[in-house]
Amino acid sequence: MTTNHIRTRQMQYQITPEDYTALRACLSARSEAERAGNVHTMFFVSYLDWIQDGSEMAVPGQAGAQFALHYYDNDPTYLRLERQLDGQRTSAMVTEAECRALLAGETDWLLNRHDPLFRDFYDALTERMLLPQMMLTFHREIYTADGLDLWVALDTNIRASLQHMDFLDPQQLERDMVGQEGRILMEVSYSDRIPEDVLCLLEETAPRRRLLESVR
């Protein structure tokens, strides 16, 4: 089954620990986190999409369609394939066996899944030569606002690895990432408006944060 989420405005920032504490307090006052847990993500990008800022590995750019695989809370039994394109996120479930086949270079199974998302992913792998380029692990808290199409994610302890064959082994990924200082990111997606108290806090922290991505 494919799910779609459309939000016309998306922003992603790198924030400080102080700003994280303030934002979390503000968002928690409105409602409890919709969900929170550990996330493991693998990005598929072409070399033209790859971004490196000095020695610091950054999240790959999102020019054109961007594909990623995710699993949660150290359980790779079922994964989610996600595509981001023009402010729309489309996702579908992938099994661990299918993911292992993909990591081994087997792509024909994608054509057996009767879902346009898998066909698009197959075309991207074969025509644009997408490759698994980077893994991220982090803890994500997601907040939503009642009555508004607002989605805020706070990601802490973000660490990266280039050892894509370790993607389905959380313990090995932990060993790959020893010694990294985790970054903190905030992602905001909305289609209507941001509540005043959240907007004021975003404006207050603006001088200290760094915009990584903006889609309108």
MIFINU-157131 format. One record per residue: residue number from 1; x, y, z of N, C-alpha, C in turn. Coordinates in nm, 3 decimals, decimal comma, m for minus. Example, Ala and Ser with C-alpha at 12.3 -4.5 7.8 and 13.67 -1.06 7.14 Angstrom:
// MIFINU-157131
(node 1 (1,319 m0,569 0,780) (1,230 m0,450 0,780) (1,320 m0,330 0,780))
(node 2 (1,285 m0,225 0,708) (1,367 m0,106 0,714) (1,290 0,003 0,787))
END
This chain:
// MIFINU-157131
(node 1 (0,084 m0,119 0,000) (0,000 0,000 0,000) (0,087 0,124 0,000))
(node 2 (0,052 0,220 m0,083) (0,125 0,345 m0,091) (0,051 0,453 m0,013))
(node 3 (0,123 0,533 0,061) (0,064 0,646 0,132) (0,125 0,774 0,080))
(node 4 (0,044 0,881 0,076) (0,089 1,009 0,025) (0,066 1,117 0,129))
(node 5 (0,162 1,207 0,143) (0,149 1,322 0,232) (0,195 1,445 0,153))
(node 6 (0,106 1,545 0,141) (0,139 1,663 0,064) (0,143 1,784 0,156))
(node 7 (0,256 1,849 0,160) (0,269 1,977 0,230) (0,348 2,069 0,139))
(node 8 (0,299 2,190 0,123) (0,356 2,279 0,023) (0,481 2,350 0,070))
(node 9 (0,507 2,353 0,202) (0,623 2,423 0,255) (0,702 2,330 0,347))
(node 10 (0,830 2,318 0,320) (0,916 2,234 0,402) (1,045 2,308 0,429))
(node 11 (1,089 2,304 0,555) (1,214 2,367 0,594) (1,290 2,272 0,686))
(node 12 (1,421 2,270 0,670) (1,504 2,187 0,756) (1,620 2,272 0,806))
(node 13 (1,641 2,268 0,939) (1,744 2,350 1,002) (1,833 2,265 1,090))
(node 14 (1,960 2,304 1,101) (2,046 2,253 1,206) (2,034 2,348 1,324))
(node 15 (2,007 2,294 1,444) (1,982 2,378 1,560) (2,077 2,341 1,673))
(node 16 (2,080 2,427 1,775) (2,168 2,405 1,889) (2,095 2,325 1,997))
(node 17 (2,169 2,266 2,092) (2,103 2,195 2,203) (2,009 2,286 2,282))
(node 18 (2,046 2,413 2,299) (1,960 2,507 2,372) (1,828 2,529 2,299))
(node 19 (1,838 2,544 2,166) (1,716 2,562 2,088) (1,630 2,437 2,089))
(node 20 (1,693 2,321 2,087) (1,619 2,196 2,094) (1,538 2,190 2,223))
(node 21 (1,599 2,226 2,335) (1,529 2,223 2,464) (1,410 2,317 2,464))
(node 22 (1,429 2,438 2,409) (1,320 2,536 2,405) (1,209 2,492 2,312))
(node 23 (1,243 2,443 2,194) (1,143 2,398 2,098) (1,066 2,279 2,152))
(node 24 (1,136 2,186 2,214) (1,069 2,067 2,268) (0,970 2,106 2,377))
(node 25 (1,009 2,200 2,463) (0,919 2,244 2,569) (0,795 2,310 2,511))
(node 26 (0,815 2,394 2,408) (0,702 2,463 2,345) (0,607 2,364 2,278))
(node 27 (0,664 2,271 2,202) (0,581 2,175 2,130) (0,513 2,077 2,225))
(node 28 (0,583 2,037 2,331) (0,525 1,944 2,428) (0,409 2,008 2,503))
(node 29 (0,415 2,141 2,521) (0,307 2,210 2,590) (0,177 2,206 2,509))
(node 30 (0,189 2,197 2,378) (0,070 2,192 2,292) (0,010 2,052 2,288))
(node 31 (0,096 1,951 2,281) (0,049 1,813 2,277) (0,169 1,721 2,295))
(node 32 (0,141 1,595 2,330) (0,248 1,498 2,341) (0,300 1,464 2,202))
(node 33 (0,423 1,416 2,199) (0,480 1,376 2,071) (0,391 1,269 2,008))
(node 34 (0,363 1,289 1,879) (0,282 1,191 1,807) (0,349 1,054 1,810))
(node 35 (0,478 1,054 1,791) (0,557 0,933 1,806) (0,703 0,972 1,822))
(node 36 (0,778 0,885 1,886) (0,920 0,910 1,908) (0,992 0,776 1,907))
(node 37 (1,112 0,775 1,854) (1,189 0,652 1,850) (1,312 0,666 1,765))
(node 38 (1,391 0,560 1,761) (1,513 0,560 1,681) (1,480 0,531 1,536))
(node 39 (1,553 0,597 1,446) (1,531 0,582 1,302) (1,664 0,549 1,237))
(node 40 (1,661 0,456 1,143) (1,776 0,424 1,059) (1,735 0,453 0,915))
(node 41 (1,811 0,536 0,847) (1,776 0,580 0,713) (1,893 0,560 0,618))
(node 42 (1,863 0,510 0,497) (1,963 0,498 0,392) (1,915 0,577 0,271))
(node 43 (1,999 0,669 0,223) (1,966 0,752 0,108) (2,023 0,690 m0,020))
(node 44 (1,943 0,698 m0,126) (1,988 0,658 m0,259) (2,001 0,784 m0,343))
(node 45 (2,122 0,814 m0,386) (2,146 0,936 m0,463) (2,246 0,907 m0,573))
(node 46 (2,246 0,993 m0,674) (2,350 0,988 m0,776) (2,468 1,071 m0,726))
(node 47 (2,581 1,056 m0,790) (2,697 1,133 m0,749) (2,673 1,283 m0,766))
(node 48 (2,587 1,322 m0,861) (2,559 1,464 m0,881) (2,479 1,522 m0,765))
(node 49 (2,403 1,435 m0,694) (2,321 1,481 m0,582) (2,398 1,483 m0,451))
(node 50 (2,515 1,421 m0,449) (2,589 1,405 m0,325) (2,646 1,538 m0,277))
(node 51 (2,628 1,567 m0,149) (2,677 1,692 m0,092) (2,774 1,660 0,019))
(node 52 (2,890 1,723 0,018) (2,981 1,715 0,131) (3,029 1,855 0,163))
(node 53 (3,020 1,890 0,288) (3,061 2,022 0,333) (3,190 2,006 0,413))
(node 54 (3,306 2,020 0,343) (3,433 1,995 0,408) (3,441 1,850 0,449))
(node 55 (3,472 1,825 0,576) (3,480 1,688 0,626) (3,350 1,644 0,689))
(node 56 (3,251 1,733 0,690) (3,125 1,700 0,757) (3,026 1,644 0,656))
(node 57 (2,978 1,523 0,678) (2,881 1,464 0,589) (2,745 1,527 0,615))
(node 58 (2,682 1,573 0,508) (2,553 1,638 0,521) (2,446 1,549 0,460))
(node 59 (2,320 1,580 0,490) (2,209 1,508 0,430) (2,211 1,535 0,280))
(node 60 (2,195 1,432 0,197) (2,199 1,454 0,053) (2,095 1,556 0,009))
(node 61 (2,126 1,629 m0,098) (2,034 1,728 m0,151) (1,911 1,662 m0,210))
(node 62 (1,806 1,739 m0,227) (1,680 1,683 m0,272) (1,640 1,740 m0,406))
(node 63 (1,737 1,756 m0,497) (1,706 1,797 m0,633) (1,640 1,680 m0,704))
(node 64 (1,521 1,704 m0,763) (1,449 1,596 m0,827) (1,392 1,500 m0,724))
(node 65 (1,363 1,378 m0,769) (1,309 1,277 m0,678) (1,420 1,227 m0,586))
(node 66 (1,387 1,213 m0,459) (1,484 1,166 m0,360) (1,427 1,041 m0,294))
(node 67 (1,500 0,932 m0,300) (1,454 0,806 m0,243) (1,533 0,772 m0,118))
(node 68 (1,465 0,710 m0,022) (1,531 0,666 0,101) (1,456 0,546 0,156))
(node 69 (1,529 0,464 0,231) (1,470 0,352 0,305) (1,484 0,380 0,453))
(node 70 (1,379 0,347 0,530) (1,380 0,372 0,674) (1,335 0,247 0,748))
(node 71 (1,392 0,226 0,867) (1,331 0,135 0,964) (1,348 0,193 1,102))
(node 72 (1,271 0,139 1,198) (1,255 0,208 1,326) (1,286 0,116 1,444))
(node 73 (1,342 0,178 1,549) (1,366 0,112 1,677) (1,444 m0,019 1,661))
(node 74 (1,547 m0,015 1,576) (1,640 m0,126 1,558) (1,575 m0,254 1,507))
(node 75 (1,459 m0,242 1,442) (1,388 m0,360 1,391) (1,372 m0,349 1,239))
(node 76 (1,459 m0,416 1,161) (1,452 m0,406 1,015) (1,356 m0,505 0,949))
(node 77 (1,267 m0,567 1,028) (1,175 m0,665 0,972) (1,096 m0,605 0,856))
(node 78 (1,042 m0,485 0,877) (0,973 m0,413 0,771) (1,031 m0,273 0,761))
(node 79 (1,052 m0,230 0,637) (1,109 m0,100 0,611) (1,010 m0,018 0,529))
(node 80 (1,039 0,112 0,519) (0,955 0,200 0,439) (1,040 0,267 0,331))
(node 81 (0,999 0,246 0,206) (1,061 0,316 0,094) (0,987 0,449 0,078))
(node 82 (1,063 0,557 0,073) (1,002 0,690 0,065) (1,061 0,769 m0,051))
(node 83 (0,974 0,839 m0,122) (1,016 0,931 m0,227) (0,965 1,071 m0,192))
(node 84 (1,053 1,170 m0,205) (1,013 1,309 m0,187) (1,026 1,380 m0,321))
(node 85 (0,917 1,442 m0,364) (0,916 1,511 m0,492) (0,814 1,624 m0,487))
(node 86 (0,861 1,746 m0,511) (0,773 1,864 m0,518) (0,684 1,877 m0,394))
(node 87 (0,743 1,857 m0,276) (0,669 1,874 m0,153) (0,579 1,759 m0,117))
(node 88 (0,579 1,653 m0,196) (0,494 1,536 m0,169) (0,580 1,417 m0,129))
(node 89 (0,540 1,352 m0,020) (0,608 1,232 0,025) (0,519 1,113 m0,006))
(node 90 (0,577 1,016 m0,075) (0,506 0,893 m0,108) (0,586 0,778 m0,049))
(node 91 (0,518 0,683 0,015) (0,590 0,574 0,078) (0,515 0,443 0,062))
(node 92 (0,591 0,334 0,075) (0,535 0,199 0,069) (0,624 0,106 0,149))
(node 93 (0,569 m0,006 0,194) (0,642 m0,098 0,278) (0,731 m0,189 0,195))
(node 94 (0,848 m0,222 0,252) (0,946 m0,313 0,192) (0,986 m0,414 0,300))
(node 95 (1,000 m0,541 0,263) (1,040 m0,642 0,360) (1,191 m0,643 0,376))
(node 96 (1,237 m0,704 0,485) (1,382 m0,716 0,507) (1,446 m0,797 0,395))
(node 97 (1,379 m0,905 0,350) (1,435 m0,987 0,242) (1,450 m0,906 0,114))
(node 98 (1,352 m0,822 0,084) (1,361 m0,737 m0,036) (1,474 m0,638 m0,024))
(node 99 (1,492 m0,583 0,095) (1,601 m0,488 0,115) (1,737 m0,557 0,101))
(node 100 (1,750 m0,678 0,154) (1,876 m0,750 0,141) (1,905 m0,779 m0,007))
(node 101 (1,802 m0,813 m0,083) (1,821 m0,834 m0,227) (1,868 m0,706 m0,294))
(node 102 (1,811 m0,594 m0,253) (1,850 m0,465 m0,311) (1,996 m0,434 m0,281))
(node 103 (2,039 m0,458 m0,156) (2,177 m0,433 m0,118) (2,274 m0,524 m0,193))
(node 104 (2,225 m0,641 m0,236) (2,307 m0,734 m0,313) (2,306 m0,702 m0,462))
(node 105 (2,237 m0,594 m0,499) (2,235 m0,552 m0,639) (2,120 m0,609 m0,720))
(node 106 (2,025 m0,676 m0,654) (1,911 m0,735 m0,724) (1,796 m0,634 m0,727))
(node 107 (1,750 m0,599 m0,845) (1,645 m0,496 m0,859) (1,521 m0,548 m0,931))
(node 108 (1,525 m0,667 m0,992) (1,410 m0,713 m1,071) (1,284 m0,728 m0,987))
(node 109 (1,300 m0,755 m0,857) (1,183 m0,773 m0,772) (1,097 m0,648 m0,767))
(node 110 (1,159 m0,532 m0,791) (1,082 m0,407 m0,789) (0,973 m0,407 m0,896))
(node 111 (1,001 m0,474 m1,009) (0,903 m0,478 m1,119) (0,786 m0,571 m1,087))
(node 112 (0,804 m0,658 m0,988) (0,696 m0,749 m0,949) (0,601 m0,687 m0,848))
(node 113 (0,637 m0,571 m0,795) (0,550 m0,500 m0,701) (0,463 m0,404 m0,783))
(node 114 (0,333 m0,427 m0,780) (0,242 m0,351 m0,866) (0,207 m0,218 m0,800))
(node 115 (0,306 m0,131 m0,799) (0,291 m0,001 m0,737) (0,381 0,095 m0,814))
(node 116 (0,327 0,209 m0,860) (0,409 0,303 m0,939) (0,535 0,349 m0,867))
(node 117 (0,532 0,355 m0,733) (0,649 0,399 m0,659) (0,768 0,306 m0,684))
(node 118 (0,742 0,175 m0,686) (0,850 0,080 m0,707) (0,903 0,087 m0,850))
(node 119 (0,814 0,111 m0,945) (0,860 0,127 m1,083) (0,946 0,253 m1,097))
(node 120 (0,906 0,362 m1,032) (0,986 0,484 m1,036) (1,123 0,462 m0,972))
(node 121 (1,126 0,387 m0,863) (1,252 0,358 m0,796) (1,342 0,273 m0,886))
(node 122 (1,283 0,174 m0,951) (1,359 0,090 m1,044) (1,418 0,175 m1,156))
(node 123 (1,337 0,264 m1,215) (1,386 0,350 m1,323) (1,499 0,440 m1,274))
(node 124 (1,486 0,492 m1,151) (1,591 0,579 m1,096) (1,721 0,502 m1,075))
(node 125 (1,709 0,377 m1,027) (1,828 0,295 m1,004) (1,899 0,261 m1,134))
(node 126 (1,822 0,233 m1,238) (1,882 0,186 m1,363) (1,917 0,300 m1,458))
(node 127 (1,838 0,407 m1,459) (1,861 0,515 m1,555) (1,946 0,627 m1,496))
(node 128 (1,924 0,661 m1,370) (2,001 0,767 m1,305) (2,118 0,712 m1,225))
(node 129 (2,129 0,580 m1,222) (2,240 0,513 m1,152) (2,246 0,554 m1,005))
(node 130 (2,130 0,553 m0,939) (2,129 0,581 m0,796) (2,199 0,468 m0,721))
(node 131 (2,268 0,505 m0,616) (2,338 0,410 m0,532) (2,315 0,444 m0,385))
(node 132 (2,320 0,343 m0,296) (2,314 0,376 m0,153) (2,441 0,449 m0,114))
(node 133 (2,427 0,574 m0,066) (2,543 0,658 m0,042) (2,571 0,684 0,105))
(node 134 (2,468 0,690 0,187) (2,493 0,726 0,326) (2,382 0,675 0,415))
(node 135 (2,419 0,631 0,535) (2,322 0,592 0,636) (2,323 0,694 0,749))
(node 136 (2,206 0,726 0,798) (2,194 0,809 0,917) (2,118 0,732 1,024))
(node 137 (2,159 0,745 1,149) (2,079 0,698 1,261) (2,055 0,817 1,353))
(node 138 (1,936 0,823 1,410) (1,901 0,936 1,496) (1,777 0,901 1,576))
(node 139 (1,750 0,985 1,675) (1,626 0,973 1,752) (1,532 1,084 1,707))
(node 140 (1,410 1,045 1,666) (1,315 1,143 1,611) (1,193 1,156 1,700))
(node 141 (1,155 1,282 1,727) (1,029 1,314 1,793) (0,944 1,392 1,694))
(node 142 (0,820 1,350 1,675) (0,731 1,414 1,579) (0,614 1,478 1,653))
(node 143 (0,590 1,605 1,620) (0,480 1,679 1,681) (0,388 1,731 1,571))
(node 144 (0,258 1,729 1,599) (0,159 1,785 1,507) (0,072 1,884 1,584))
(node 145 (0,002 1,970 1,511) (m0,085 2,070 1,574) (m0,230 2,038 1,541))
(node 146 (m0,313 2,033 1,644) (m0,455 2,003 1,623) (m0,518 2,105 1,529))
(node 147 (m0,589 2,053 1,429) (m0,661 2,140 1,337) (m0,575 2,206 1,231))
(node 148 (m0,443 2,182 1,234) (m0,353 2,242 1,135) (m0,271 2,132 1,068))
(node 149 (m0,240 2,153 0,942) (m0,153 2,060 0,872) (m0,009 2,102 0,897))
(node 150 (0,034 2,085 1,021) (0,169 2,122 1,064) (0,237 1,999 1,120))
(node 151 (0,361 1,976 1,077) (0,438 1,859 1,117) (0,577 1,906 1,151))
(node 152 (0,620 1,881 1,276) (0,753 1,923 1,320) (0,827 1,800 1,373))
(node 153 (0,948 1,778 1,322) (1,031 1,669 1,369) (1,158 1,725 1,431))
(node 154 (1,193 1,675 1,548) (1,318 1,709 1,614) (1,404 1,584 1,615))
(node 155 (1,518 1,592 1,547) (1,607 1,477 1,533) (1,735 1,503 1,612))
(node 156 (1,765 1,415 1,706) (1,883 1,432 1,791) (1,980 1,315 1,772))
(node 157 (2,105 1,338 1,814) (2,210 1,237 1,806) (2,223 1,179 1,666))
(node 158 (2,227 1,267 1,566) (2,237 1,224 1,426) (2,382 1,185 1,395))
(node 159 (2,398 1,064 1,347) (2,531 1,014 1,311) (2,524 0,948 1,174))
(node 160 (2,637 0,940 1,106) (2,640 0,893 0,968) (2,741 0,782 0,948))
(node 161 (2,712 0,697 0,849) (2,805 0,592 0,808) (2,795 0,575 0,657))
(node 162 (2,904 0,534 0,594) (2,906 0,505 0,451) (2,907 0,355 0,423))
(node 163 (2,902 0,273 0,528) (2,908 0,128 0,512) (2,768 0,072 0,487))
(node 164 (2,720 0,084 0,363) (2,579 0,054 0,337) (2,544 m0,093 0,358))
(node 165 (2,642 m0,184 0,352) (2,611 m0,324 0,374) (2,580 m0,353 0,521))
(node 166 (2,608 m0,257 0,609) (2,575 m0,272 0,751) (2,438 m0,214 0,786))
(node 167 (2,365 m0,167 0,685) (2,241 m0,093 0,711) (2,142 m0,172 0,796))
(node 168 (2,130 m0,302 0,773) (2,031 m0,383 0,845) (2,086 m0,443 0,974))
(node 169 (2,203 m0,399 1,016) (2,265 m0,448 1,139) (2,286 m0,330 1,233))
(node 170 (2,187 m0,298 1,318) (2,199 m0,180 1,406) (2,322 m0,182 1,495))
(node 171 (2,360 m0,300 1,545) (2,477 m0,306 1,633) (2,605 m0,272 1,557))
(node 172 (2,617 m0,319 1,433) (2,734 m0,286 1,354) (2,736 m0,138 1,318))
(node 173 (2,618 m0,082 1,290) (2,612 0,061 1,262) (2,660 0,142 1,382))
(node 174 (2,623 0,099 1,502) (2,670 0,168 1,622) (2,823 0,167 1,629))
(node 175 (2,883 0,054 1,593) (3,029 0,046 1,595) (3,090 0,135 1,486))
(node 176 (3,023 0,142 1,372) (3,073 0,228 1,262) (3,075 0,375 1,303))
(node 177 (2,986 0,413 1,394) (2,966 0,554 1,425) (3,029 0,597 1,557))
(node 178 (3,109 0,510 1,617) (3,174 0,544 1,744) (3,259 0,670 1,726))
(node 179 (3,247 0,760 1,824) (3,329 0,882 1,822) (3,265 0,999 1,752))
(node 180 (3,149 0,980 1,688) (3,082 1,092 1,621) (3,003 1,174 1,723))
(node 181 (3,008 1,304 1,705) (2,925 1,393 1,786) (2,794 1,415 1,712))
(node 182 (2,684 1,368 1,769) (2,556 1,375 1,701) (2,508 1,519 1,683))
(node 183 (2,458 1,548 1,565) (2,399 1,679 1,537) (2,251 1,679 1,572))
(node 184 (2,189 1,798 1,570) (2,046 1,811 1,597) (1,984 1,886 1,480))
(node 185 (1,877 1,830 1,425) (1,806 1,894 1,315) (1,659 1,913 1,352))
(node 186 (1,600 2,015 1,292) (1,456 2,037 1,304) (1,399 2,044 1,163))
(node 187 (1,293 1,972 1,139) (1,224 1,978 1,010) (1,081 2,024 1,033))
(node 188 (1,040 2,123 0,957) (0,906 2,179 0,968) (0,837 2,165 0,833))
(node 189 (0,718 2,104 0,831) (0,639 2,092 0,709) (0,498 2,142 0,738))
(node 190 (0,445 2,223 0,649) (0,309 2,274 0,669) (0,251 2,320 0,535))
(node 191 (0,119 2,326 0,528) (0,053 2,372 0,406) (m0,033 2,495 0,429))
(node 192 (m0,056 2,530 0,556) (m0,143 2,643 0,586) (m0,067 2,750 0,663))
(node 193 (m0,050 2,731 0,792) (0,020 2,830 0,874) (0,082 2,763 0,996))
(node 194 (0,175 2,835 1,059) (0,240 2,790 1,180) (0,178 2,862 1,299))
(node 195 (0,141 2,793 1,407) (0,083 2,861 1,524) (0,174 2,973 1,574))
(node 196 (0,114 3,077 1,629) (0,188 3,196 1,668) (0,300 3,167 1,768))
(node 197 (0,272 3,083 1,869) (0,376 3,059 1,970) (0,494 2,983 1,910))
(node 198 (0,465 2,888 1,820) (0,574 2,816 1,754) (0,649 2,909 1,661))
(node 199 (0,576 2,994 1,588) (0,640 3,087 1,495) (0,731 3,185 1,571))
(node 200 (0,685 3,235 1,685) (0,768 3,328 1,763) (0,896 3,261 1,810))
(node 201 (0,885 3,134 1,850) (1,003 3,062 1,896) (1,099 3,037 1,780))
(node 202 (1,046 3,006 1,663) (1,131 2,987 1,545) (1,204 3,115 1,510))
(node 203 (1,135 3,229 1,521) (1,198 3,356 1,492) (1,303 3,390 1,597))
(node 204 (1,276 3,354 1,722) (1,371 3,383 1,830) (1,501 3,305 1,813))
(node 205 (1,491 3,182 1,764) (1,610 3,098 1,749) (1,678 3,118 1,613))
(node 206 (1,620 3,198 1,525) (1,671 3,212 1,389) (1,819 3,249 1,381))
(node 207 (1,870 3,342 1,464) (2,012 3,377 1,450) (2,108 3,262 1,477))
(node 208 (2,063 3,158 1,548) (2,154 3,050 1,586) (2,141 2,926 1,498))
(node 209 (2,039 2,919 1,417) (2,020 2,798 1,340) (2,067 2,817 1,196))
(node 210 (2,087 2,704 1,127) (2,137 2,707 0,991) (2,038 2,636 0,900))
(node 211 (1,988 2,705 0,798) (1,894 2,648 0,705) (1,966 2,549 0,615))
(node 212 (1,917 2,426 0,612) (1,975 2,324 0,526) (1,893 2,303 0,400))
(node 213 (1,761 2,324 0,412) (1,674 2,297 0,298) (1,545 2,375 0,313))
(node 214 (1,495 2,427 0,203) (1,364 2,494 0,202) (1,294 2,462 0,071))
(node 215 (1,172 2,411 0,080) (1,093 2,380 m0,037) (0,961 2,454 m0,026))
(node 216 (0,928 2,531 m0,128) (0,801 2,606 m0,127) (0,724 2,579 m0,256))
END
